Amino acid sequence: MTEETPGFEEEPDVPSGATPEDAAPKAAEPDSAKESGPAGPPAGDVQDATQTALIAQLDQVRTALGERTADLQRLQAEYQNYRRRVERDRVTVKEIAVASLLTELLPVLDDIGRAREHEELVGGFKSVAESLETVAAKMGLQQFGKEGEPFDPTIHEALMHSYAPDVTEDTCVAILQPGYRFGERTIRPARVAVAEPQPGVQPGEKASGADEPDTDEENGGPDEG
């Protein structure tokens, strides 16, 4: 048996013509180079895709915001219409209630008017009557109807009818009962006597056959034969 000389290591066999670098062991390649797969997309494409997705989401949010804004505006308009309708109904109900109350007071006001015409409105009765008329006026009651005004069937009620040569149209010649209105509402029409123009007679002319002189008397009677 051959004895190995201590302190010396056996060198590996090197083929002839090989350099020392070929004989040196090669360093292990990194694992990343061995395990690397196919290359991914470029960083610019990823950024563009992200921006496109964000823009699409922003468009969806804007669309939703526009729809919610339109819904809110519609609700506000409906609420305003509701408030106006409620206010209009409230005013209408109030007017109807006041008109109903004033209608019940008309006979009392007629009695006060007749008492005033006959000079019977004196003493405490006069004070109470004037206070009642003042309150009715403050509530909006207005009296109408005057002699000589044209007859209007929408606010006048004709109880008497006659002809007169001195009028050119249907005219109220007497107010039998005054009319009353509340705002634009006519509570009671004025009850009047109406005169129409005399048929065939112009204003200012006398009726035919009236106050005509007797021609026979002016001529001393009929001629004798």
Secondary structure, 3 states (H helix, E strand, C coil): CCCCCCCCCCCCCCCCCCCHHHHCCCCCCCHHHHHCCCCCCCHHHHHHHHHHHHHHHHHHHHHHHHHHHHHHHHHHHHHHHHHHHHHHHHHHHHHHHHHHHHHHHHHHHHHHHHHHHCCCCCHHHHHHHHHHHHHHHHCCEEEECCCCCECCCCCEEEEEEEEECCCCCCEEEEEEECEEEECCEEEECEEEEEEEECCCCCCCCCCCCCCCCCHHHHCCCCCCC
